[in-house]
């Protein structure tokens, strides 16, 4: 991986920063494999807004071209996609990567090119310290604090953390454990699982031993689904509280009623129909997505829609001939943004626009409610 990145840095340093009429936005997400639906929602939520911007000639004749490459949720492919986006496609911004794991190898390249890496779908601290990374979402520490306080309120204080056994997963575990330590609580026990592998009975036994009040999941939906299925079969189910990295729509589809009572922290408003009536932002995103491909708005496509709206604002502020550097600088000067349903603030020392967290629980009718 180091050799691959070194070669990419040299190649990109020699690539002239020239763009045609289109403003190319580069994205790497899974469009194949078990996470393909998530990747498509991430792509389409943004494309719905970019299509409206292009149709309304909002950038003075220049068009936004979203180039989305399939990483199959594989880190190596994500790194290769980044090289292609910056080299072959001359992307002005890297946008909406699907996880911290698939983002970390892009960081040396965005530094080299003095450009913006915007709105990765992750609250991981492994990304948030980088000066070129701006986000629209709360951190995993913000989410953990909300979960911990809520669970304490009903007498649930003992937890075990489910996390991936790799660089990013361990970082997420330490972030979660740090929240408990800061609150004067005992450091929670952790159970690590291999990324991309199915959860087995031994891992479920490790999670449920010693009688924790709940499992705090920092993994994707498939691992949580495996846990719920095995624990139910064993008659040893411990309820789950999951960070937003668990895609709630995919979790419902994968296990249905077995997930009843599962708590998931959300970092954007609900896309439900009632919010489409009461919140102009949610209504706009729902209408734009329907016009694009007829799809129904969900949490993933709504987050991508919001991120695209913010990025368009930065592109406008960067001037009639934006560059990689000018867009990065513009993002840091956006200030407070009221999107009529979601408020963000960006500044020179505030790269992460929101700390808003809401807890939802899977209830009757397989719907997540507050």
N, C-alpha and C positions, 0 to 999 in steps of 0.2 A: 504493500500500500504506500509506504514512504517513497519508493522508487517511482511509482505511478504519479504521485503528487508532485515530486520534484520535476519530472518530465513535463507535467502539465503547467507548472509555474513558469518554466523556461519558455514553453511554447506560447503561452498566453501573454507573457511579457513582450514577445516579439510580434504579437498580433495587433495591427492598427485598430484603434478605437473609432471605427467609422460605421455609421448606420445609414441605411436608406430612409425612405419615407416612413416605414413602419417602425414603431417602438416595440422591440421584441422583449417580452417577459418570459423568462425561462422557469419551468416547473418540472420537478421530478417526483412522481407518485406511482403507486402500484396500479397498473391498468390490466394486469393479469394476475392469476393466483387467487388465494383466499381473500385478499384485501382489495380486490379489483373494484368492488362497488364503492368502497370508501374513496379510492383514487379518482374514480369517475365523478363522484359527488364534489370532490375538491376542485377538480377541473371545471365542472359545469357551473358551480356556484360563482366562480370568478368570471367565466366566459359569458354568463348571463349579463353581468354588469358591463364588461368590455364591449359586448355587442351593442348595448344601448349607447355607450359613449361614442363608438364608431358611427352608429346610425345618426346620432345627433351632431356629429362633427364638433365634438366638445374640445378637441385638441388642435384646432386650427388647421384641419386638413390632414394631419397625421393620424394614422390608425394604430391601434394597439393589436399586436399579434401575440397571442398566448401560445407558446410552444411547449407542449406537455409531453415528456418522455416517460416511458414505462420503466420503473426500477424493480418491479415484481417484489417489492418490499425486501430488497437485497442490497446490502451496504456497498458491495463492490460495483454493482450496476448503477447505483446512485452516484458513486464517484465518477464513473465513466460518463454518465449523463451530464454531470456538471461540466466536465471538459468539453463535451459536444455542444452544450448550450452556450458556453462562453467562447469557444473557438469557432465552430462551424456556423452557429446561429448569431453570434455577436450579441447575446442577450444584454440588455441594459440593466436589468434587475433580476435577481433570483427570488422566486416567490413561492410560498405555499408548499414547501416540502412536507412530507407526511409524517416525519418523526425526527427526534433528535439523532437517532442512530444513523438515519439516512441523510443527515445534515452536516454532521461534524467534519466530514472530509472536504466539504465545500468551504470551510472557514479560511484555510490558508489562501484559497483562490480569491475569495472576495476581498481579503486584505491586500493581496498583490494587485488587484484591479481597482482598489479604492471604490467599492460599489456597495449597494444595498442588498442585504439578505433579509427579506421581509416576510413576516407572518408564517413562520414554521408552525405546524400543528403540534406544538409541544410546549409544556411549561417547565421543561427540564432546565436545571441550573447549568448543565453542561453547555448550553447555548447562550444563556442570558448575560454572561459577562463579556461577550465579544462586542467591540464598539461598532461593528457594521450590522449587527443583528437588531432589528426592531420587531416587536410583536404587538398583537392586539389583545392578548389574553393574560389572565392572572397566572402566577407561577404555581408549580406543584406544592410549594410551601404554603401559599395562600389557600389552596384547595384543602390541604391536609388540616390546616388550622380550623377551617370551617367544619370539616367532618369530625375532628376530635372534640370540638366544643359541643356539637350537636349530640354526639354519642355520650359524652359525659353527662349531658342534661337528662338522659334516660337511664343513667347508672351503668353504662357500658364503658369501662376504662381500659380493659385488657385487649390488646390487639396483636396480630401477627401480620407482617408485611410480606406480600407476594411480589417478587421483583425478578427482572431478568438478570442472569449471571453474565453480564458483560460490562464494558466500560460505562455506558450510559445507564444501564439498569442499576449498577452499584451506586452511581452518583444519585440516582433518584431515591434509592433506599436511604442513603445518608441524609438527603434533604428531608425526607419524611421523618426519620428518626430524630433529626435535629429539632423539629417542631415540638416533639414530645419532651425532649431534653430542655428546651427553652421554657416550657410550661412547668418544669419541675417534676415531670413524670419519668417513670422508668423507661429506658430505651427499649422499644419493642423488638421482639425477636423477628428475624427475617428468614424467609424460605426462598431460595433462588432456583429459577428454572431456566432451561436453555431456550433462547429466543428461536422461534420457528418450530419448536417441537411440541408435541401434545403432552399435556400434563398426565402423570401416571398416578396410580393408587398410592405409591410411597410418598409422593409429594403431598397428596391430600392428607395422608396420615400425619405427616410432619406439620401441616398447617393446623390440624384440629387437635393435636395433643395438648395437654395442659389446660384445656378448656378456655380458649380465648373467647371474648365476647363477640368479636367480629374479625373478619379477614379484610385487611386494607390492601386492595389490589392496585398496583402501578403498571399493570400489563395491558395488552390489547384484549379485545372481547373473547377471542378464541380460548385463551387460557382460563379466563373466568368461566366460560361456558363448560370447559372440561371439568373444572372444579365442581361446579354446581351439579353436573350429571353424576360424577363419581361419588360425591358426598351424599347425594340423595339416595343412590343405590346402596350405600353403606349405612344409611340411617344415622349419619353423624354430621349433618349439615350445620355449619356455622354461617350466619349471615355475612353478606359481602357489602362493603362500602368501597367504591372504586373511584379513582381519579378520572378526569375527563378523557384521558387517553383511551378508556374503554368506550368504543362507539356504541351508544345506547340502542340505536336502531338495529345494528348487526347483532347485538346481544339478544334482543327480543326475537329476531328471526332464527337465531341458532338454538335457543333453548326454551323460548316461550314461557309457559307458566312456572317453570323451574326457577326463573329469576325473580319471581314475585317477592317483594320486600327488599330487593337490592337497591341500595342507595348509590347514586352516581352524582358527583359534583359537576355542575355545568358552568361554563365561563362566558356564555352568551345567553340571551333570552331564549325562551322556548319558541320553536317554529310553529307551534300548534295554531289551529284555526282562530281561536279567540284572540291570540296576539296579533294575528294578521289583520284583525279588525281594530284593535286598540293601539297598535304600534306602527306608525308609518314606515319605519325601517323594515320591519318584518313583512309588511304588505308589499313594499317595493321589491324586495328580494323574491318573494313568492311569485309575484306577477312576472318579473324578469325571467325567472327560471321556467315558468310555464310557457312564456313566449319563445324561449330558446328551444326547448325540447319536450314540453308537456309534462315534465317531471314534478313530483311533489316535493316541497321544501322540507328538509330535515336539518338536524343540528350541524352536520358536516357541511352541507351546501350553504347554509346560512352563515356559518363562520367564514367560509371562503368568499361569499358575497360581500360581507362586511369588510374583509381585508382588501378586496378589490376596490371598493369605494374609497377607502383610505389611500390606497396607492394612486388612484386617479387624482386625488387632491394633491398629492406630492408631485406627480408629474406636471400638473398645471402650474404649481408653484415654482418648479424648476425652470420654467421659461419656455419660449417657443422652440428652442433647440437644446433639449435636455441631453445631458451626458450621464455616464455612470456616476461621476463624482457629484454633479449638481443635484441629481435625484437624492443621493445619500445626504447631502447637506440640507436639502429642502425638507426631508423627513424629520430632521431634528428641530425644525422651526415651525411645525404645524400648530403647536399650542393646543388649546382645548377644542375638541371637536364634538358637537352635539349632533348625533346622527338620528335623533328622534326615536329613541328606543335603546340607545347604547352610547355612552359617553366615553371618550378617550382623551388622554392628554399626552402630548409629546413635546420634549424640549431637549436642549443640549445635554442635560444630565438625566433625562427621563426617556429611555428608549422603549419602555414597556407600558403600553397605553392604558392598561386597566388592571385593577386588582379585584374586580367584581366576581363573586362566586355565589351560586345558588345551588341548594341541594334538592335533588328530585328523588322520588322513590317509585319503583315500578308497582303499579296498582292494578285494579280490575281493568279488564279489557286490554291488557298489555300496553298500558300507557304510562309514561313517566309523568308524575305530577309533583307539585311542590308540597 
